Amino acid sequence: MASPPNTFSYGSVSSTNSMMDAIASYRRAQYYPSSNVQSSNLLEDGVEDNSSESALSESDGISQQQSCHSAPRAEGNVISVMDQENSVDPSAWAIPVAHHGRSDTDNIRATPGHSSLVETCPLLNNPQGHLDAPGLVSSSSGQFTAEGHLLNRSASSIHQTNAQGTHEGRSTYGQTLFNCIAVLLGIGMLSEPLAFSYAGWFLGTLLLAVFGYVTCYTAKFLAHEMSEDPRLRSYADIARKAFGPRSSVLTNTLFLLEMFSLSVALITLSADSLYSVWPAYSANTYKVSFLSILVPMSFASLSSLSYTSLLGIFSTLLVAVVILIDGFSKPDSPGSLWNPAPTSFTPGGFGQVGIAFGLFMAGLSGHVVIPSLARDMVDPSQFDRMANWAFAVTTVIYTVIGFIGYLMFGSNVSDEISRNLLETSGYNSTLNKLAMWLLVITPLSKYALSTRPLNIILESIFGLDPGSGLVEGGSRKTSPTTRIRRSRELFIALERILVPVMSITVSILVPQFSTLMAFLGSFSAFVICVIGPILAKIAMTGECCRFDSVVLAVSSILAIWGTVSAFWTA
């Protein structure tokens, strides 16, 4: 009998490798929010001192020998790079900028046990290029500095290269589609029935369809802009190119508000779910007790936190399935699809419609991450098709959940439909409690990952990022003094403790989940996902077509309307 050929792939091994590649791709997607923030001195033009973590464990497929002696290969494995947050060696914090006239690989310091990385210098690192870079000068050491600060770059600027020095994505079409849907599907799904209750059947369906189309349109623009300019690595880079270096202040402020609002919503959802399944104590008591979990997780590395996020997509899909099962399993109202509750075809009052704008929009906000997903695709030319499917699937899921929840509970639907499921008799209590416990655990597990960009921005503003204090008089110090290092570590610890304390405080003061989600959608999502990209397109092309002008005008009105309504009901 002839032996099998050497190229034969056994199904189990191939399936295992595909699964590992998919997990690696999903974990990379969890890093993008942290790498998109511009961790710089926000008050100085041209300074960009990023300290966001860019660490993925070596166990994901890249050996130390490969990392030290050869360029990493784009085979879907997770890249092993430095975890700047966990590094105690200040020399590992700075990534030198490539000298002109020399290859990139000659200028990047290799770190034992890690992949060789190439600094691609988006927007700032090429003062002699097409874009202005005020304040950048070349030091005697050959590194570009900006007003006395060492110019460092974060993970958003570092990309994988092949032997020819060109960029290669690592995620397939299917992996990117899954990641994009996972980014879009989230806790906003729980408020879709309430949004339909406020907007009515006609306006609610119209709004969700239009919002899905418009956000898909702006996501494609961001991805196309990144593909046309290889220096762009993130949403923040696109903003810098469109509006100049001073836009970093506004961009980071928007990111900060969005991430903080999301952190508050996660705490509120977890406490409300815990109170529903175990009402031994008040929801506020549970929120305070969460400090014992959130504070330690705030110090965990991104590498470990990226695994916990896998629970989020699983719990979201499970809740959707439970809603369907409950609706069809109960024969009588309330909570039955066989005997629907009274509903309305027309919208509610002025404030309710404004909140509906935000609730619908909150579920479609993923534009901080989506451009980076396009950059990570093996074949970026498929992004448009992928985006069409991702936004279509997400919009359909939100519409179905909204329809079903509204039919089941009508105007009595809660701002978290999961609470209605547990409070209504006649359902499978075991299945509903399982879903509720997942809604208790999942927000807590995602909290640290969601607030890491917030930590990065605050640490940069207060000069606590690793690059701070390493430059004196234009020359780089070999290492900070022990006193400076300990003081910085102390203040970082204090900052990472205060962030969950502030999140819990705001959650206690503003306990309405729908209000938080409405603000996320009306203010953050409209500005970051619609208004910002349209303005960037106009600034970079110098043209404003009729469609863009209509979208810009209408979205601005809806954003103001929804934000005022969210604050009015707070």
NORMO-V748184 format. One record per backbone hydrogen bond with DSSP energy under -1.0 kcal/mol. NH is the residue of the N-H (numbers start at 1). CO is the residue of the C=O. Records with the same first field share a line. If there is no record, write none. Layout:
NH->CO / CO
This chain:
8->5
14->10
15->11
16->12
17->13
18->14
19->15
20->16
21->17
22->18
23->19
24->20
25->21
26->22
27->23
28->24
29->25
31->28
35->31
36->32
39->37
40->38
42->40
44->41
60->57
61->58
67->63
68->64
69->65
70->66
75->73
84->82
92->89
93->90
102->99
107->104
114->111
115->80
120->157
124->122
129->126
136->133
137->145
139->143
142->139
145->137
146->149
147->135
149->146
151->144
157->154
162->166
165->162
168->160
170->376
171->376
176->172
177->173
178->174
179->175
180->176
181->177
182->178
183->179
184->180
185->181
189->186
190->187
191->188
192->189
195->191
196->192
197->193
198->194
199->195
200->196
201->344
202->345
204->200
205->201
206->202
207->203
208->204
209->205
210->206
211->207
212->208
213->209
214->210
215->211
216->212
217->213
218->214
219->215
220->216
221->217
222->218
223->219
224->220
225->221
226->222
227->223
228->224
229->225
232->229
238->234
239->235
240->236
241->237
242->238
243->239
244->240
247->244
248->245
249->246
251->247
252->248
253->249
254->250
255->251
256->252
257->253
258->254
259->255
260->256
261->257
262->258
263->259
264->260
265->261
266->262
267->263
268->264
269->265
270->266
271->267
272->268
273->269
274->270
275->271
276->272
277->273
278->274
280->278
286->282
287->283
288->284
289->285
290->286
291->288
292->289
293->290
294->290
295->291
297->293
298->294
299->296
300->297
305->301
306->302
309->305
310->307
311->308
312->309
314->310
315->311
316->312
317->313
318->314
319->315
320->316
321->317
322->318
323->319
324->320
325->321
326->322
327->323
328->324
329->325
330->326
335->408
337->327
341->407
348->198
353->349
354->350
355->351
356->352
357->353
358->354
359->355
360->356
361->357
362->358
364->361
369->366
370->366
373->369
374->370
375->371
376->372
377->374
378->171
382->379
383->380
386->382
387->383
388->384
389->385
390->386
391->387
392->388
393->389
394->390
395->391
396->392
397->393
398->394
399->395
400->396
401->397
402->398
403->399
404->400
405->401
406->402
407->403
408->404
409->405
410->406
412->409
413->410
417->190
419->416
421->417
422->418
423->419
424->420
429->427
432->428
433->429
434->430
435->431
436->432
437->433
438->434
439->435
441->437
442->438
445->441
446->442
450->446
451->447
455->451
456->452
457->453
458->454
459->455
460->456
461->457
462->458
463->460
464->459
468->465
470->467
472->475
475->472
477->470
485->481
486->482
487->483
488->484
489->485
490->486
491->487
492->488
493->489
494->490
495->491
496->492
497->493
498->494
499->495
501->497
502->498
503->499
504->500
505->501
506->502
507->503
508->504
509->505
510->506
516->512
517->513
518->514
519->515
520->516
521->517
522->518
523->519
524->519
525->520
526->521
527->523
528->524
529->525
530->526
531->526
532->527
534->530
535->531
536->532
537->533
538->534
539->535
540->536
541->537
542->538
549->545
550->546
551->547
552->548
553->549
554->550
555->551
556->552
557->553
558->554
559->555
560->556
561->557
562->558
563->559
564->560
565->561
566->562
567->563
568->564
569->565
